[in-house]
Amino acid sequence: MSVKKEVLTRLYIVFACFAILGAVIVWKVFQIAIIEGEEWRSQGEQSYVKYKEVEAERGNILADDGSLLASSLPYFEVRMDLRAGGLDDNLFNAEIDSLSWYLSKYVDRSRSAQSWKSHLVQNRQRDNRYMLIAKQLSLQELNRLKTFPILRYGQHKGGLIVQVQSRRVKPFKDLAHRTIGLYRENAPSIGLEATFDGVLKGEKGKQLMQKIRPDIWVPIDDLSSVNPKQGKDIVTTLNVTIQDIAHQSLTDALRQHNAAFGTAIVMEVKTGQIKAMVNLGKSSNGRFVEDYNYAVGMSAEPGSTFKLATLMAMLEDGLVTVEDSIELNYGRPKSFYGQSMRDAEPHGYVKATVKESFQTSSNVGIATVADKVYSPDKGGRKYIERLHQFGLNEKTGIEIEGEAKPYIKDAYNQDQMWSRTTIPWMAIGYEAKLTPLQILNFYNAVANGGELMKPYLVTEVREVGRTVKKFKPTVLKKQIAKASTIESARHLLEGVVDQGTAKRYKTDKYTFAGKTGTSVIDYYTSERKGKKKYQASFAGYFPADQPKYSVIVVINDPGNGSFYGSSVAVPVFRAIADHIYNVDPAFHKTIEKTTQPQLAVNDLPVSGAGYTKELEEVFNFFGLRIRKESDGQWASVQVRDSLLLLTERSLAEHTVPDVRGMGLRDALYVLENNGLDVRVNGTGKVRSQSVLPGGKLAGQTIFIELN
């Protein structure tokens, strides 16, 4: 029994020990997690190490020819851990003077080497592990800084901390700014930047980071880090040349007429590709900037450009012909169910045909015939059905977010304020709302033989220069109206230019067709207050016989006494069309390759300079005798008796080159590759340069005169 008792005693002792140990463990867990939890968590955060996401480089947005419309440029912030593990006193003291000198010379010249040294020493004494050295460095500047004393030893021995950031830049500045859009980290993105964000943003990477101070993380070199994957590029339909033409033409008109804002869109008829989309509003300082996408987001009463839809509806239903006669009564006001309507201008017609009423943009004429054939008691539904048939009740579906939905009333819908006056007023472009793009797409369908295309802005997605996805033209409706209706509509639009409100701007170079529009903004409010604001517009296409481009111009609240579409919007259309006609090779006959141009004179070219290989090709093409005295990349040209002598043009490194005698392209190539900011005046070859050859290169601005 004594043995049994002894064994039990020992077991009780062991059990008690385990119970006490368990209680201690439970108590410690409670103490650490609850009582001392905040303190331990605070200490843990001071040396916290974890993986953090690293943003990928955003993809580029390109024009139709590959030109950059938006890109991300990397820049670097450099800091220094003055208590890095490998940065001992011996290394710091041995190279601090040299580092201070380099920082004074290449980073911040306003601070002397002695000032830099004092700053570094003081921050080392304070155990600063995150001292700012430089901000917004380029890659070239960063690489140079990495060669500086101490910093050249890297992160662990030299304390070098490099943080990569990027900023979104647009090489063409304000050009197509609202269409390209904005990428914003802390606010909603807009435009193509928003629509294609998933494509452009790429895939985030991971980097092992260490927290050295609250809200400050520094990277730790680690092989397990995951590199971010760069975003893909998108290629747009926008043409830089056409966009620039439309931008400048609209800007000039807005300034001339002191308008509130305006938009201009150029679309390729066959495909629906948007070649230009300009949106300009007046800023507080009087400049016109791309502040809102009026082309896509602004829904308003279109005015007289809507008359085409009204006439097409009547033609489609066989209710009128273009030769039917209408009472106009000299354009005097006419009452429709107690509501007075007048023509914009007196025109002298007692009676006119439907065609003449359209050409002169007679409100009374178009409203009269519409009210007659679509009487309030029976025809409204048929009229609305035709507008739906033309696609005027649907969004275009363009890739940009924020497209306003068209407002076309349902027939006899009292909730939508349908009344006996609705048809005559809707017939001339009131009591309905559409965006400029929606109106243009309707006109584009007429130009395209009745085929309604979806307007679009992006043709492909590229990854590292390789196409991974293509976007093809999309047909929304194969035929919006009968062929006879489309043919009549095109004749009506041509008549506006030949004999109607746009005839003043007819040109012998090419044919165009379209319709002017002048609408009163907020018609009923303006009528009551007696102070009217107008919106001038013109929608059309060119050439009229074989349309290639359709264009709409809308200018809101023009001042200076002129507000009609014929005098405000048509000149902008002509300016855009003229410039496109001049630069688009499709409008001009090509010279046969076998035809050799003739020299204007029999004299040999005067002395000059240029790229040797290209000079040889040109001179050989003209059959000129040449003699080369050098195999250099660049050559000077001199006339010697009956031949041209090519001698070497030496361009010394690290000094301002001599570009006198060169053409503009060669001169720009040479100067800009040497880091110079070039300003040009004149045409021809370089006559003089403001910075003499042989001078020291310092990224300065150089002016070159051409003649």
Rosetta blueprint (number, residue, H / E / L):
1 M L
2 S H
3 V H
4 K H
5 K H
6 E H
7 V H
8 L H
9 T H
10 R H
11 L H
12 Y H
13 I H
14 V H
15 F H
16 A H
17 C H
18 F H
19 A H
20 I H
21 L H
22 G H
23 A H
24 V H
25 I H
26 V H
27 W H
28 K H
29 V H
30 F H
31 Q H
32 I H
33 A H
34 I H
35 I H
36 E L
37 G H
38 E H
39 E H
40 W H
41 R H
42 S H
43 Q H
44 G H
45 E H
46 Q H
47 S L
48 Y L
49 V E
50 K E
51 Y E
52 K E
53 E E
54 V E
55 E L
56 A L
57 E L
58 R L
59 G L
60 N L
61 I E
62 L E
63 A L
64 D L
65 D L
66 G L
67 S L
68 L E
69 L E
70 A E
71 S E
72 S E
73 L E
74 P E
75 Y E
76 F E
77 E E
78 V E
79 R E
80 M E
81 D L
82 L L
83 R L
84 A L
85 G L
86 G L
87 L L
88 D L
89 D H
90 N H
91 L H
92 F H
93 N H
94 A H
95 E H
96 I H
97 D H
98 S H
99 L H
100 S H
101 W H
102 Y H
103 L H
104 S H
105 K H
106 Y H
107 V L
108 D L
109 R L
110 S L
111 R L
112 S L
113 A H
114 Q H
115 S H
116 W H
117 K H
118 S H
119 H H
120 L H
121 V H
122 Q H
123 N H
124 R H
125 Q H
126 R L
127 D L
128 N L
129 R L
130 Y L
131 M E
132 L E
133 I E
134 A E
135 K E
136 Q E
137 L E
138 S L
139 L H
140 Q H
141 E H
142 L H
143 N H
144 R H
145 L H
146 K L
147 T L
148 F L
149 P L
150 I L
151 L H
152 R H
153 Y H
154 G H
155 Q H
156 H H
157 K H
158 G H
159 G L
160 L E
161 I E
162 V E
163 Q E
164 V E
165 Q E
166 S E
167 R E
168 R E
169 V E
170 K L
171 P L
172 F L
173 K L
174 D L
175 L L
176 A L
177 H H
178 R H
179 T H
180 I H
181 G L
182 L E
183 Y L
184 R L
185 E L
186 N L
187 A L
188 P L
189 S L
190 I E
191 G H
192 L H
193 E H
194 A H
195 T H
196 F L
197 D H
198 G H
199 V H
200 L H
201 K L
202 G L
203 E E
204 K L
205 G E
206 K E
207 Q E
208 L E
209 M E
210 Q E
211 K E
212 I E
213 R E
214 P L
215 D L
216 I E
217 W E
218 V E
219 P E
220 I L
221 D L
222 D L
223 L L
224 S L
225 S L
226 V E
227 N L
228 P L
229 K E
230 Q L
231 G L
232 K L
233 D E
234 I E
235 V E
236 T E
237 T L
238 L L
239 N L
240 V H
241 T H
242 I H
243 Q H
244 D H
245 I H
246 A H
247 H H
248 Q H
249 S H
250 L H
251 T H
252 D H
253 A H
254 L H
255 R H
256 Q H
257 H H
258 N L
259 A L
260 A L
261 F E
262 G E
263 T E
264 A E
265 I E
266 V E
267 M E
268 E E
269 V L
270 K L
271 T L
272 G L
273 Q E
274 I E
275 K E
276 A E
277 M E
278 V E
279 N E
280 L E
281 G E
282 K E
283 S L
284 S L
285 N L
286 G L
287 R L
288 F E
289 V E
290 E L
291 D L
292 Y L
293 N L
294 Y H
295 A H
296 V H
297 G H
298 M L
299 S L
300 A E
301 E L
302 P L
303 G H
304 S H
305 T H
306 F H
307 K H
308 L H
309 A H
310 T H
311 L H
312 M H
313 A H
314 M H
315 L H
316 E H
317 D L
318 G L
319 L L
320 V L
321 T L
322 V L
323 E L
324 D L
325 S E
326 I E
327 E E
328 L L
329 N H
330 Y H
331 G H
332 R L
333 P L
334 K E
335 S E
336 F E
337 Y L
338 G L
339 Q E
340 S E
341 M E
342 R L
343 D L
344 A L
345 E L
346 P L
347 H L
348 G L
349 Y L
350 V L
351 K E
352 A E
353 T E
354 V H
355 K H
356 E H
357 S H
358 F H
359 Q H
360 T L
361 S L
362 S L
363 N H
364 V H
365 G H
366 I H
367 A H
368 T H
369 V H
370 A H
371 D H
372 K H
373 V H
374 Y L
375 S L
376 P L
377 D L
378 K L
379 G L
380 G H
381 R H
382 K H
383 Y H
384 I H
385 E H
386 R H
387 L H
388 H H
389 Q H
390 F L
391 G L
392 L L
393 N L
394 E L
395 K L
396 T L
397 G L
398 I L
399 E L
400 I L
401 E L
402 G L
403 E L
404 A L
405 K L
406 P L
407 Y E
408 I L
409 K L
410 D L
411 A L
412 Y L
413 N L
414 Q H
415 D H
416 Q H
417 M L
418 W L
419 S L
420 R L
421 T L
422 T H
423 I H
424 P H
425 W H
426 M H
427 A H
428 I L
429 G L
430 Y L
431 E L
432 A L
433 K E
434 L E
435 T L
436 P H
437 L H
438 Q H
439 I H
440 L H
441 N H
442 F H
443 Y H
444 N H
445 A H
446 V H
447 A H
448 N L
449 G L
450 G L
451 E L
452 L E
453 M E
454 K L
455 P L
456 Y E
457 L L
458 V E
459 T E
460 E E
461 V E
462 R E
463 E E
464 V L
465 G L
466 R E
467 T E
468 V E
469 K E
470 K E
471 F L
472 K L
473 P L
474 T L
475 V E
476 L E
477 K E
478 K L
479 Q L
480 I L
481 A L
482 K L
483 A H
484 S H
485 T H
486 I H
487 E H
488 S H
489 A H
490 R H
491 H H
492 L H
493 L H
494 E H
495 G H
496 V H
497 V H
498 D H
499 Q L
500 G L
501 T L
502 A L
503 K H
504 R H
505 Y H
506 K L
507 T L
508 D L
509 K L
510 Y L
511 T L
512 F L
513 A E
514 G E
515 K E
516 T E
517 G E
518 T E
519 S E
520 V E
521 I L
522 D L
523 Y H
524 Y H
525 T H
526 S H
527 E H
528 R H
529 K H
530 G L
531 K L
532 K L
533 K L
534 Y E
535 Q E
536 A E
537 S E
538 F E
539 A E
540 G E
541 Y E
542 F E
543 P L
544 A L
545 D L
546 Q L
547 P L
548 K L
549 Y E
550 S E
551 V E
552 I E
553 V E
554 V E
555 I E
556 N E
557 D L
558 P L
559 G L
560 N L
561 G L
562 S L
563 F L
564 Y L
565 G H
566 S H
567 S H
568 V H
569 A L
570 V H
571 P H
572 V H
573 F H
574 R H
575 A H
576 I H
577 A H
578 D H
579 H H
580 I H
581 Y H
582 N H
583 V H
584 D L
585 P H
586 A H
587 F H
588 H L
589 K L
590 T L
591 I L
592 E L
593 K L
594 T L
595 T L
596 Q L
597 P L
598 Q L
599 L L
600 A L
601 V L
602 N L
603 D L
604 L L
605 P L
606 V L
607 S L
608 G E
609 A E
610 G E
611 Y E
612 T H
613 K H
614 E H
615 L H
616 E H
617 E H
618 V H
619 F H
620 N H
621 F H
622 F L
623 G L
624 L L
625 R L
626 I E
627 R E
628 K E
629 E L
630 S L
631 D L
632 G L
633 Q L
634 W E
635 A E
636 S E
637 V E
638 Q E
639 V E
640 R E
641 D L
642 S L
643 L E
644 L E
645 L E
646 L E
647 T E
648 E E
649 R L
650 S L
651 L L
652 A L
653 E L
654 H L
655 T E
656 V L
657 P L
658 D L
659 V L
660 R L
661 G L
662 M L
663 G E
664 L H
665 R H
666 D H
667 A H
668 L H
669 Y H
670 V H
671 L H
672 E H
673 N H
674 N L
675 G L
676 L L
677 D E
678 V E
679 R E
680 V E
681 N E
682 G L
683 T L
684 G L
685 K E
686 V E
687 R E
688 S E
689 Q E
690 S L
691 V L
692 L L
693 P L
694 G L
695 G L
696 K E
697 L L
698 A L
699 G L
700 Q L
701 T E
702 I E
703 F E
704 I E
705 E E
706 L E
707 N L
